[in-house]
Amino acid sequence: MTGYKLRTWQRQSVGRVVITVSAEPPPAECRLAPYQGLAALVNQLVEFLASAQLPATWGVSDPVHASVTSLIVNSEIAAGGDHEIAILADPSWSGIEAGRPRFSKELIRRVCQAQSKGIVTTTLLPREVSLNHHIDLVVKQGVTAVWPLSPVAHNPTQTTVPKSLHYGLWEFATSGQLPLTSAWRAGHKLQKGIRRAANEGATFQLFVDLPAIAQQGIAAEKTAFKVLQHIAALRRRGIIEVETVAAAAHRLSEVPAATPQRSILRIAA
């Protein structure tokens, strides 16, 4: 296996939490459900994250035309460049059935329009399971991370590790999600998973589905903010660090690839 390079993982002194927020419902659902209270919930979360100094990745379908974009840009924490705007990729243009030409056109439009407004978008949040069929097109637009928001069950007590794809692209997977499931121990498992990541120096990837929280009502809101307050308390104590998807992808890309050592016997021969 001479010449074969392996990606190595540096052990972190503290755990990390990556927070990704979906600020918009899927277009199809938006036409069917009113999503009352979503705008107020977005404002409340922006204010909380700013006061707690927690950076987050905010997913919107079209960064330039999304109302939440101005809130993020104008928030105190965004003034320091800590928040991130990501693109929510709907299956209508990112799915296999949509085809590569349409995917490329829609992605280029969103990225270029965002850049014209000074917004850098390097993270893609597909509502489908994977974008493996579009990796080359994604990389061409400067995207460094994808996080599929697949509707599958997650076990927050199991560590999920970001995966290195081709051309410097990283794929993240959800460790835990808000709102919580109806299981009465769901909140306990989520916080246990975050603590485990802290103890192991691992990364916990939290997905916050704001439209779903808004639909479930005040109880879901209280539970979600209780979890976020727990994360903020751990960060203040220096037990964890909180970062955006873009920051995590950059950090992971800085980890050097390890080259196997040559045998001294072979050299001597």
N, C-alpha and C positions, 0 to 999 in steps of 0.2 A: 504493500500500500504506500510505496514511496511517492512522495509528492502530493498525496491526498491531504486536504486541509479540512479541519474540523472547526466548527464554531464553538468557542468556549464561553462559559457563563461565569462572570465574576460574582463572587458572593458579596452581597450587600450588607453593610453594617446595620441598616434598618430596613424594614419592609416598605413597600410602596403601594399606593392606591391610585389607580387611574380612573377618573370619573368621566363618563360620557353621558350626555343628556340629549334625549330626543325632544326637541321643542315643538315638533309638529306631528300631527297624526298622518297616517298614510292617506294619499289623495282620495282613494275610494271610500275609506271610512269617514273622511271629513265631510263627504257629501251626504252620508247617512246619519251621522251623529252630530249633535250641536256642540259638544265639548265646552259646555259652559264653565266659566271660571278658569280656563286655561291661561288666558292672558294675565290674569291676576297672579296665578301660580308661578308663571315665568318671572314676573317682576319680583315676587317674594323670594324666589330661589336666587336670582341675580343679587339681590340685596344681602341675603344670608351668606352667599359665597364670598362676597366682597368683605363683609364684616369679619368672617372667619379666615380670610386670606387663603381660600381654597381655590386653586385653578381648576378649570374643567374644560372639556371639549363639548361644544354645543353643535348638535346636528340640525341643519336646516336644508330644505330641498333646493333652495336657490338663495345663496348668501346675499346677493345684492338687493333682492326684493323682499327678504324676510324682515319682519318688524323687529324680531328679537336681535338682529345684528346690531342695530344702533344702540340697544340697551347694553349689549356686551362691550361694544367699543367705548361707550361713555362711562361704564362702571369704573370704579376706582382701581380694581385689580387689573382690569384690561389696560389701564393707562401704563402699567408696568410691563405689558406684553405677556401676561401670564395665561389669559384665557385663549381659547382656540375656536375658530369657526370651521366646522367640517361639513361635507356635503352628504346629505341623505339621498342615497340612490334608490329610486323607486323601480320595481321590476318592469314598469311600463317602458322604461328606456335602458335599464341596465340588465334585464334578463336575457337569457339565451335567445328567446323568441324574438326579441326586439332587433337583434342583429348587431354586428360590430359597427357598421357605418353610423347608425343612429346613436349608439352608445358613445362613439368618439365625438360626434357632433354635439351632443348634449353636455358631455363632460368638458369639452373645450370651451363651449359657451360659458358655462358656470365658472370655470377657473379663470378665464380671461377677463370676464366682467368683474369678478372679485378683485383681480389684480389691478384693474383700472381704478378701483376705489381704495387701493392700499391694503386689501385683505388677502393674506396668504392662506391658501387652502391646500394642505398636504395630506389630509386624512379623508378617506372615503368610507361611508357607513352604508353598505348595501343592505337592503331589506331582504335580500336573498341569502342563501347559505354561503355562496362563494362567488368570487369573480375570477376564478382561475382561467376562464376562457377569454378574459380581457386584460390579462396582466401587462402585456406589452403596451397596450393603449393607455393604461393607468400610469405606468412609469414615465411615458413620454410627457405627461402633463405635470411631472414633478411630485406626484403622490408618493409618499414614503410609508403609508400605513393604511391598512383596511381592517375594518371591524365588522364582520357580518352580524346583523341583528336578527339572528334566526330565532323563531319561536319554539325553542326546545327547552326542556327542563335542565336546570343547572344545579350542581351540587356545590354550594359555596365552601364546603369544608375540604374540597379537593383543589389543589393548586393547578392553575392553568398557566402555561408558559407561552409567551409570544413566539410565533414561528417565523423563521426566516424563509421567505420565498425567493423568487428570482430577482436579480437586478437591484438588490438593496431594499426590496419591499418587505415590510413586516405585516404579519397577520395576527390580530388580537382576537381573543375569544372571551365571552362573558363569564366571569366567575360568579357573580351574583347580580340580582336584578331587583329594582324597585318599580312598581309596588310589589310587596311580598305576595306569595301564594296564600291560599286560605289555611294552609297548615299552621297549627298553633305554635309550632316550634320553628317556623321559618325565620323569624327575626333573630332567634337565638343562634341558629345555624349561620346566618349571614354575619353576625358580629363575631362568632367563633372563627369563621373563615378569615375575616380581617385580622383578628389577633394571631391566627396561625401564620398568615403571611408576614406579620410583623416579627414573630419569633424566628421564622425561618429565613428572614431577609428576602422574601419572595415578593411577587407583585400580585395584587388583587385588582381585578378589572370589574368595576361596578357600572352597570348600565341603569340609568334613571329614565324611565318612560313617563314623561310628564303628562301626555294625553291620557294614558291609562290611569294615572294617579288622579287626574281631574275627574275622570268618569266615575271612579270609585268613591270619591267624596272626601269629607273631612277626616275620617278615620285613617284612610290611606295617606293623606297629607301629613298628619301628625306622626305616623310611623316612619315615613320617609325622612322627615326632618330630624327625628330622633336618631336614626342611623347616621345621618350626615353630621349631627352634633357629636356623636360618638367618634366619628372620623376626625373631626376638628379637635376634639380633646386629645386624641392620640397624637395628632400632629404637634399640638402645643407642648406636649410632654417629650417630644423628640423621639417617639416610638416608631412613627411612620413618616414618610414624605408623600406628598400628593403632587401629581403631575398630569399634564395633558397627554393625549395619545402622541402628538407630534414630538413632545419632549422625550417621551419614553422611547419612541422609535429612534430619535437622534442618539440617545444614550446607548441603546443597544447596538447601533451601528458603529459606535466608537470602540466597542469591544474587539480587540484584535483577533484574527484567526490564528489558531495554533498550528505550527508545522511540526510533524513528528521528528524527533531527534534521530539522526543517523547512527547506525551501530558502529561503535569504535572498532569492532572486529572486522566489519566490512571495509572500513577505511584502511585498517592495517593491512588487509589482504591486498 
